[in-house]
């Protein structure tokens, strides 16, 4: 099985003014596509070829670093694109909202914790909202293209929200303050 670049569920300009169309196009067609191409190349002719992306992430330590970096980049970005919308709701609802309020006291308190995880990540990485095996919510951060499905990254669970810390740092058209930028992106989710 070869992996492919997923289509975006919206136009490149759908997230303006939060993310400009050119940044979206480059991030999707160049940056994400490179992860897909390099992952397929790393898997070609190996026993891992044909495994699902989730299987690869959960056992990534068995494979060369190119699978970790490019598989993680593909998995993370595939989730990232589906979380964004030009017609975003400004707050979660239902069980997710209830769980956030139960854990952090309010949506604003959650946003503060999430923003701190993003801003506190030095260099490239991701901020995550995850649900653990016991059903608890957690906010954490991983380096580079690691994600909470991977063993040993200091953060585990099923990701619900993932924010590309390095990619969003490049979006200087939005704000000179990294913290305000992450808050702005939460409004696209």
N, C-alpha and C positions, 0 to 999 in steps of 0.2 A: 504494500500500500504506500503510495506517495502522498505526502501532505501537500495541501494547496492553500493559497492565500484566501481567507474568507472574504466575501464581499461585505462592504459596510452596509448596514441597514438604513443608511441616510446618505445624502449628498455631502461632499467635502465641505461645503459652505454652511451646512445645517447647524453647526455649533458656534457660529459667529454671534456675538462678539467675543465669546469665551476662548475659542480656538479658531484661528484664521484658516481659510480653505487651503492655502498653499502649504502650511504646516501639516495639516491633516493629510493632504495628498502625498507629500514626501514621507511622512511617518508611516503611512500605510503601504504605498507602492514601492518604496525603496527600502526603508528600514525593516518593516515587518517581512516583506518579500525576501530580503536577504536571510532572515532567520529560517524561513521555510526552505529556501534553496540549500542553505548550508546544512540544515538538519537532514534533508533528503540525501545529500552527498555523504554525510557522516554515517548514515544508516545503510547505504547501498551495499548489498552483498554480505551483510552481517546477520546474525541470528535475531537481532532486534528489529530488522526490517519487517514490517507488517504488524508490529505491536501498536496499540492505540497510544495516543499522546498521554492520556492519564496513566497507562501502564508504564510508559517510559519515565514519567515524572516521579512516580511512586518508587521506582527502583533505579533511579538515575545514577546511583553510585556504582552500578555494574558496568557502566558504559564510559566511553571516552569523554573528556571534558567538552568536546564539540557538541555532543548530544545534550549535555547539561545546559550549556550556554544557548545554543540555538533552539533546542526543544523548549527550554524555559521561556525564551523570547517569544516563540510562536504561541505557546500555551497562554502566557501572560497577556500578550497583545490581543489574542482571540477573545479573551474575557473582557479586556479593557474596552474594546470597540462596542461590545454589546451593552455596556453599562451607560453609554453616552447617548444623548438624544437631543434633538433640537426642540423637542416638546417635553422637556423634563418636568417631572413633579418635583417640587421643592422640598418635599419631606417624604420619608417612607411611610407606609401605612400598614395596617394589620399586624400580623405576628412579628414582623421585623421591627416595626416601630415600638411595639410593646416590649420586645426583648431589649432594644436599645435603651428605652426609658428605665426598664428594670435594672439594667447593668450600670448606666452612667447618670441616671437621674433626669436627663433631658436630651433632646436632639442637639442642642447647642453644646452641651458638655461633651457628647460624643464627637462632634466636629472638632472641638478643641483637642481632644486626645488623638484623633486621626491626623489632624494637621501637624501636631507635634511629632508623630511617627514619621510623617513625610518630610518635614523640615529637618528633623534630626538625622535623616539618612545622609551620610557623607557620600558624595559622588553619585554613582549610578545605583538604582535599586527601585524598590516598590514598597508602598504602604498598603496594608491589607486590613480588611475586616473579615474575620473568619468565624466559623462555628466549629467548635471542638467536637471530639468524639462523644463527649458527655452533654452536648447541646448548648454549651456556654459560648457567648460571643467573646471575641478577643480582638484587639488591635495590635498589630505588630508590623515590623519592617524587615525586608530581606535585601541583601546585597545583589547587585548585578541583575541577572535574570533568574535568580532563585525564586521559588515560591513555596507556600506552606504545604504543598503535596510532597515535596522532596524531604527525604530523611535528613536530620541533622542540621537544619538551617536555623534552629533556635526559635522556631515559630511553626506551629502545626495546626492543621485543621482544613476544612473545606472553605476556600475563599468565596466570599460573597461580593466583595468590592476589592479591586486592585487598582492602585494609582501608580502610574509610571513616573517615578520621581525625576529621573534624568530628562526624559522627553518633555515633561512639563516645565522643567527649568529653561528649556530652549524657547519657550513661548513668551518672550520678553515683550511682545506687543500688548500683552494683557496687563502686566503689572511689574513694577520693579521689586515688589515685595513677594518673596517666595510664599510666605504664609497666606497673603491675600489671594495668590494664584490658586493654591490648593483649595481654599474656600470657594473660589469661583468655579473650579472644576467640579466640586461637589454639587453645585447647582446645575450641572449638565447631566448628572447621574440620575 
